[in-house]
């Protein structure tokens, strides 16, 4: 929650030119562009990083907007004293820049970023952002603010101090020399706790060092500390999900396919589900309309012709039945002519999102000629951030971690497997993803046979809804299960508050206990 910048105005007054407000998802492109201007394209944030910061702790991210342009950005998160007061590096404490170490019960506010457009540094944007950060700390009743502050004057003076960074900092504190960053922090009531070596190894001006800085909240109220984590109330706590174990059967036309899909959406809606998920490649059922085996090339041409009708069907049903639909997946021809395996996520507000399958199996590659996508991003919904991993994607730990770092709490996994062995690879991988990322996994697969459709003859599935394995969750880490190879729908109520409690105070805390000092995940931009 940002302070209001509104003032009472008369008809003779004009609107404020400069406003500091809470950042939102619509600001992401401008924030990315701002950091690129300030740090260069290689040093700036990616859209996924900013998305992670916003989804982890939305009220802790601010932008300064001057005449409609984002010219400043401030990123923060909450963290416990035991973490922020010990020696650390920037990649380690920020989770690689995603703010993924945000702890809703943390008693300190960590300042991970303040960035100002180089062309607007003369109008004290930085000071405004620092004041907003202090206000947030006091508003939340936190002990104070901690961060690592750059020492941009150190490298050129290092020889003068015999490469003794602590001696350099002491001279700045005594005001015998000036460092444009540290001197500014000291004027704003920050105190030096020590020096952090290797804080940002790429910071040449600071030779990788940072001053460990602390600002203590003068208005701290211990009674208010009992009210931590109220920000979690921005979305509903209980989310009901439905997974459809869908039986493949011949259809005579698209309308018959649509009727079957609508039946399951209707069922899920009647049970007041917030989400319903369908299986991977469920639309291959449409090939049975041809009533003859088709070559791989002819099959893809036929399927591509249905793409817009499939999207329109799921979107219409999502709005009419007031339910968010994870539409399995559908082979889709993209702009460059390649075929990608795409999941269309149709939300009940009418918006349509896409998630392409990243990892392609040898069978998909050799038989269908399908290519993999190159982006994996969370999707913001009225129940919080969710994500999709299509079948084989679930077998790669990096992808799940990348999505959870962006804030995903529930990951939907449409899958398509023909044997028990293939199914178990997906299920065991998803259970691992639920444990290591402390998130919910919702699986949906096909069952039944479809004679006459090449490479889609038989199916094996036991759709399920999986949880982390800890006391607050379902026994065996399974919130809901289905009977193998039988068409049915499974439901589960998933509590986001329970997930947050497990991440912050569970028997094990996989996300918090990662060794960011030893390893980290970096999503490379596509060349």
N, C-alpha and C positions, 0 to 999 in steps of 0.2 A: 504494500500500500504506500503510494507516494503522497507527499503533502500536496494539497491543492495549490496551484499557481494562479488560480482565478482571483481577480480583484473586481470590486464594484466599479462599473464604468458608466459614463453618461454618453449621450449621443455625440458629444464633442471629443470623446476619447477614442483611440484606436486600439486594436487588439495588441497583446504583448508580442514582441518580436522573438523573445527568448523564453522558452519554457523547459523546465526539467520535470519529467514525468516517468512513470513506470514504463519499461519497455514491453512490447508485445510482439507476437509472431510476425505481424505485418512489417515490423522494423528490421527483421533479420537481414534482408538484402542490403539495406543501407548501413547496418552495423558492420557487415562483412566488408563492404566497400570502404567504410571509414577506417577500419583496422588495416586494410591494404594500403590506403593512402599514408597512414601513420607509420607502418612497419615494413611496407613492401609486400608484394603478393605472396612471398614465401613465409613471411612472419606473421601474417594476419590470421584471423579466425576463419574457419570453414562454417558453412551454414549448419552443419551437424553439431559443431561445438556450441554455437550460440543457441541452437535449439535445446541442447542439453542443459545449458545454464538457465534458460527460461523455464523448462519443465521441472528442473530440480528445485528451483526457488524463485518463482516468478516475481515476488514482491521485492527481491533483492537486486534486481537489475534495472538500471535507469538509463535514460537517454536525455541528452540536451538537444533541443530542437531550436534552431535559429532560422527564422523566416521560412519555415517549412522543411528545412534540411537538417538531418541528424549530424551534429558536429561534435558530439561527445557521448561517451559510453562508460558506464560504471557497472562492474560485475562483482557480486559478493555471494557468499554462502555461509551457512552456520556450521560450526565445528566445535568439538569439546576441547577444553583447556589442555588436556593431556597430549593432544595432537598439535595444536597451534603453538604451544610454548616450547616444544622441543625442536631440535635442528631438523630442517627439511629443505626440499627443493620445490621450485614452482611446479614442475610436471608432477611431482609426487603428491603434493597436497591438493592440487586442483584436479587430480584424476586425468592428467593429460590435457587440461583446458576445458573439460566438459562440466566442471563443478560437480562431478559424480560422487564426491566425498561429503556432499551436503548432509548434515545430520539435523533433522528437525528438532532434536532436543539439545543441540549444541549450545553452549553458554557464551560463545564468542562469535563475533561477526568477522569473517575473513575477507579481506579486500584483495581479490585476485586480479582486478584490472581497473584502471582508469585511463581512457584513451581520448585524446582531444585532436581534432582536425588541425594540422599544422597551420592552416590559413586563419584559424580563429583563436589562437592562443593568447591574444592580447585582450580578450574580453572576460577573462577569469572564469572560463568554463570549468577548469579543474577544481577551483575553490567551491563552485556551486555544487559540483558532484560530491566533493568531500563533505560538505554540509548536509547533503541529502543522506549520505551514508551514516553520518553521526545521528541524524534524526531517526533513521530506521533503527539503529542500535538502541536508542533510548525508548523508542516506541515499543520495541519487543522486550525491553527490560533486560538486555544482555549485559555482560560484564564489561564489554568494550570491543574495540576493533584491533585486529592484528594483521600484519602483512609484511612482505619483504619489499623494502624500498630500494630502488636503483641508486647507484653511486656513479653517475655519469662523468664526474670530474676525476675519478680515481686513476684511470689508466694513464692519463697524461701527467699525473703527479706521482705515480708509483715509485719511480726511482728516487725522488726527493725524500720519500718515507721508507726507503730500503725495502719496498714491497711489503710493508707492514700496514695492512688495511685497517687494523684497529687503531693505529696511531693516526691514520688519516681521518677516521671517523671522529676521534677525540678532538682533533683540531677543528673540525666542522662544528662540533658541539660547543666548543669554546668560542666560536665565532671568529677565530683567527684566519680562517679561510672559508670560502663559500663553495658549496656544491648546489647546483640549481635545483636538484630534486630533494636531497636531504635537508638543506636549509629551509626549503618550503615546508617540509613535514614538521620540522621543529617549531616553526612559527605557528603551526596549526595544532600545537599542544600534543604532538606525538613524542614519546620517549624512546630512546634506543635501549633495547634489551640485550643486544649483542650483534654479531655478524654471522651471516649465513653463507658459507662458501659453496660454490657450485650451484647457486640458486637458479640462475639462468645462464648456462654455459655459453650460449650464443651472444650474450650481452658483452660485446667487446669493450665498450666504454667503461663498464664496471668491472671488467676482467672476471665476469661470472659471479661476483660478490653482490650481496644485498645487505642492507641494514635491517635487523629484526626489530620492527617498530610496533609500539603498543599505544593505543589511546584508551583510557579508562573512563567508563561511563560515570559522570558525576551524579547522575540521578538514579542510580540503580536501586531497584526496589525488589527485595528478595521475595515478597509476596507475589509479585507479578511473574516471577520465574516459574511458578506452578502452572501458568497458563500457556506454556510453550506449545508450539506446533498447531496453533489454531488455523494457520494458513492451509492446512490439509483440508479444511472445509470448503475449499473452492469448488470441489467436485463431490458428487455423492460418494459415500463410503461403501455402500453395498452395490455390487454390479452382478446382475444375473446374466449368465452366458448359456447359450444352447449350441450344441454341436450336432450336426446332421450326419448320420451314417447312411449315405445315399446309395440306393440300389440302382445299378445300371440296367436298363431295360430298353427295348426297341421303342422308338416313337415314329409316328407317321409324318409329323410336321412340327414346326417350331411351336405352334400353339399348344400342342400336347406336352412338349417339354416345359413350356411356361406354366402350364396348369400344375405339373408335378412340383416345380419350384415354389409356386405360390402356396401350395398345400402346406409345405414345411414352414414357410415364412409365417403363414396364418397360425400354425400350431405354436411356434415359438412366441409369436405376439400374444396369443391367448394366455400363455403362461407368464406374461409380463417380462420377457427377456429383453435385456438391453442390446445384446448382440446375438446373431446367429451366423454360424460359419458352415460353409459347404466345402466339399473336397476338391483337391487338385484335379485338373483336366476333366471335370465333370461334364463339360460341354462336348467332349468327344462322343457323347450319346447322340448328338445331332448328326453324326456321320451315318447312323443307322437309317436316316431318312432316305439316303441314296439306295438302300436295299441291295447293295453289292459292295464287294471289297474294292477299295480304292488304293492306288499307289500313294506313297508318302507325299509326293508333290501335289497330287490331286486332292488328297485329304486336307492339306493345309490351305489350298485355294478355297475349298468348300467351307472350312472353318472360319477363315478370315472374312468371308462374306457375311457371317453372323455377328461380328464383333460389336457393331453399333446397336444391334437389336438386343444382344446380351446385356450391354451396359444400360440401355434404356429400361430393360426389364427389371434388373436389380435396383436401379435408382427409383423407379416408380413404386416398387414394392416397399422399399425402405421408407419412403415418405407416407404412403398410404397406410402401412401397418405400424408406423412409428417405431421402427427397429433398425439398428445399424447392421448392415449385411456385409459379411466377408465372403465375397462371391467366388470362392474356390479359386480356379485359375482357368485361363483361356488362351490358347496359342494366338498371338497377335502379330501382324506384320507392322514393323515400326518404320520410321521415316527413311532409314537407309536401306530398306528392303529386307532386312533380317527378320527372322521369326523369333519372338521372345515369348516366354511363358509368363503371363501377366495375371496378377490377382487384382480385381477391381473391388475396392472398398467403397461401398455406397452408404453414406450416412443419412440419418433420418432428417437432417436439415437440407437435404437435396444435393450436397456436395459429393463429388466422385474423386477418389484418390486411387493411385496405382502403385503397386509394388511388384517389380519384376523379379523373377527367380535369378539369383546370382550364380549359383553353382549348378551346372548342367551335367546330368548323368551321361555315361557313355552311350546308353540306349537312346536317350533324347537327342544326343548329338549325331549319332550314326544313322538312326532311323528317320527322325523328323527333321534333322538339320537345324535344331533350335540353338540359339546363342544366348549367352548369359548377360544380364544387366550389370550395371556398375554403381548403383546407388542403393543405400538402405537407410531409410529415414522413418522416424516415428510419425504417427498420424494423430493429430489432436482431435479428440472427440468430446462429447458432453459427459463422458465418464472418465476423462483424463487421457493421457497419452497411451496409445497402443501401437503394436507393430505386427508385421507379418513376415514369417519365414516359410517359404514354400518347400515342403518335403526335404529334399537333399540338403537344403540350406541349414536345416536344424542340426546336421551332423558336423558342423563347423563351429567350434566354440567362439571364435573371434567375432562372428556375425551377431550372435546373441549378446555378447558383451558390448559390442558397438551400439546396439539398439538400446540396451539398458542404460548405457552411459548417457544416451540422449533423453532418458527419462521414462522409457517404456515400463509399465507395470504388468501388462497382459500381452503375451505374444501368441498370435493365432498361427496354427500350422496346418494348412490344407495339404494333404498328402495323397499319393496314389501308389500302392504297392500290390504286387501280384502274388507274393509268397509270404509265409510267416517270417522267414529270415529277413526279408526286406522290411516288413512291418516293424519287427523288433529293433532293427537298426534305428528307425525313426523314433520309436517309443523310448528306448533306452537313452538315446541322445537328448530327447526333450526332457526326460527326467533329470538328466545331468544339467541341462541348461536351467531348469527350475531351481536346482540346488545351488549351483555356482553363482547364479545371478539373483537369487531370492526373488523370483517372479512367478507368475502363473503362466501355464502353457495350455492351450486349447487345441486339440487335434481333431481333424475331421477327414475320414477316408471313404472310398468307394467300396461297395460290395456287389456281388452278383456277376453274371457273365453277359457278354455282348457279342454273340456270334456275328460274323460278317464284317466286323470292324478290325482291320489289321492292327496288330501290336497293342490291342486293348481287350484281349479275350477274357481273361480271368482277373479277379480282384481278391485281395485279402485285407481285412481291416478289423480293428477293434478300437474305435474312436474313444477318446477319454479327455478328462480335464485334470491336469496335474498341478501340484503345489510343491513348495519347498518341504523338506522333511524336518519338522520341528514341532514342539508341543502344541502351538496354537492351530496347527493345520490338521487336515484329515489324516486318518491312519494310513500308513504306507505311502503318503504323498499323493493320494488319488482322491480328488474331490468328487468325481463321477466317472463311471465306466459303462461300457456297453457289452453286449454279447457279441462274440466274434462272428462276423459274416452274416449278421441279421440287420435288416433295415430298421432303424429306430432313431430317436432323438434323446440326448442326455442333457440334463440341466445341472447347474451348480451356482450357488451364491458365493461370490468372491469378495472378501472384505479387504479394501485397500489399507485400512488402518492396521489390520493385522500384519500386512506385508511391511508397512513402515516400522511397526514395533519389532518385527523379526530382524529387519535390517539394522536397527539401532541398538537392540538389546536382546537379540536371540541367543540361543545356546552357542551357536557359531554365527559369525558375522562376515560372510564371505566377501561382500562388497567392500566393507570398511577395512578388512584385514589384508587386502591386496598389497603386495610389495611394490608400490610405485617407484621406490628408489632403485629397484632392480629391473623392472620390465614395464612396458606400457604398450597399448595398442594404438597404432596410427593408421588412419584411413587415407590412402594415397589418392590424390586427384588424378582423374583419367587424363592421360596425355593425348 
